[in-house]
Amino acid sequence: MTQLSPAALGLIAEFFKVLSEVSRLQIVCSLKSGAKNVSEIIEATELGQANVSKHLRILTQAGIVSREQRGVCVYYEIANPILFELCEMVCDSLSIQITQQSEQLEQLGKLRRA
């Protein structure tokens, strides 16, 4: 990453900015099991129709989600499944961090009681 130009780093920052919104992450998670139409995404996420449509547009423009017309419905799916590997790495890292913080708090609690 140290060899990347500021323009390339800007693209990476934009990618992560798109994923930094809770509703968009909910939509991404709902698509892990496969393609869904807007109604199915609304049901899975419990988000409003206007909200889902807005976030799907952003995710599609960012190339994170692709869309396909099937009859009268549009189905959305993850454009690159490596996204889920990235999310799992982040979750694993956060889990380790939380465990370490919990252990540190426990040690501090023992020191206070001593």
C-alpha positions in Angstrom: 0.0 0.0 0.0 2.9 2.4 0.5 3.5 2.3 -3.3 0.0 3.5 -4.2 -0.7 6.9 -5.5 -3.0 9.3 -3.7 -5.6 8.8 -6.4 -5.5 5.0 -5.8 -5.7 5.5 -2.1 -8.7 7.8 -2.6 -10.5 5.0 -4.4 -9.8 2.6 -1.5 -11.1 5.2 0.9 -14.3 5.7 -1.1 -14.8 1.9 -1.1 -14.6 1.8 2.7 -16.7 4.9 3.1 -19.5 3.1 1.2 -19.2 0.2 3.7 -19.1 2.5 6.7 -22.9 2.9 7.0 -24.9 0.5 9.1 -27.9 0.2 6.8 -25.6 -0.7 3.8 -23.8 -3.3 5.9 -27.3 -4.8 6.8 -28.1 -5.0 3.1 -24.7 -6.6 2.3 -25.3 -9.2 5.1 -28.8 -9.9 3.7 -27.3 -10.7 0.3 -24.8 -13.2 1.7 -27.3 -16.0 1.2 -27.8 -15.0 -2.5 -29.6 -12.6 -4.8 -32.7 -10.8 -3.5 -35.2 -8.3 -4.8 -36.0 -5.1 -2.9 -39.0 -6.7 -1.1 -36.8 -9.5 0.2 -34.1 -7.1 1.3 -36.7 -5.0 3.2 -38.0 -8.1 4.9 -34.5 -9.3 5.8 -33.3 -5.9 7.1 -36.5 -4.3 8.4 -35.4 -1.1 6.7 -37.9 1.1 4.8 -38.3 0.9 1.1 -36.9 4.4 0.3 -33.9 3.7 2.6 -33.2 0.3 0.9 -33.5 1.8 -2.6 -31.2 4.7 -1.7 -28.5 2.4 -0.2 -28.8 -0.1 -3.1 -28.1 2.7 -5.5 -25.0 3.7 -3.6 -23.8 0.1 -3.3 -24.4 -0.5 -7.0 -22.6 2.7 -8.1 -19.7 1.6 -5.9 -19.6 -1.8 -7.7 -20.2 -3.6 -4.5 -23.6 -4.9 -5.6 -24.8 -5.8 -9.0 -28.3 -5.8 -10.3 -30.2 -8.1 -12.7 -33.6 -7.7 -14.2 -35.7 -10.9 -13.9 -39.1 -10.3 -15.4 -40.7 -7.4 -13.5 -38.3 -7.6 -10.5 -34.7 -6.4 -10.1 -32.5 -8.7 -8.1 -29.4 -7.6 -6.3 -26.4 -9.6 -5.4 -22.8 -9.1 -4.2 -20.6 -8.3 -7.2 -17.4 -9.7 -5.6 -17.8 -12.4 -2.8 -14.4 -11.5 -1.5 -16.2 -8.8 0.4 -17.4 -11.4 2.8 -13.8 -12.5 3.5 -12.9 -8.9 4.2 -15.9 -8.6 6.6 -14.9 -11.8 8.4 -11.3 -10.6 8.8 -12.6 -7.4 10.3 -15.0 -9.3 12.6 -12.3 -11.6 13.8 -9.9 -8.7 14.5 -12.6 -6.9 16.5 -13.4 -10.1 18.4 -9.8 -10.4 19.4 -9.6 -6.7 20.4 -12.8 -7.0 22.5 -11.5 -10.1 24.2 -8.2 -8.4 25.1 -10.0 -5.3 26.4 -12.3 -7.5 28.5 -9.3 -9.3 30.0 -7.6 -5.9 30.7 -10.8 -4.6 32.4 -11.0 -7.8 34.5 -7.4 -7.4 35.6 -8.1 -3.7 36.6 -11.1 -4.8 38.6 -9.0 -7.3 40.5 -6.4 -4.6 41.2 -9.2 -2.3 42.6 -10.5 -5.0 44.9 -7.1 -5.9 46.2 
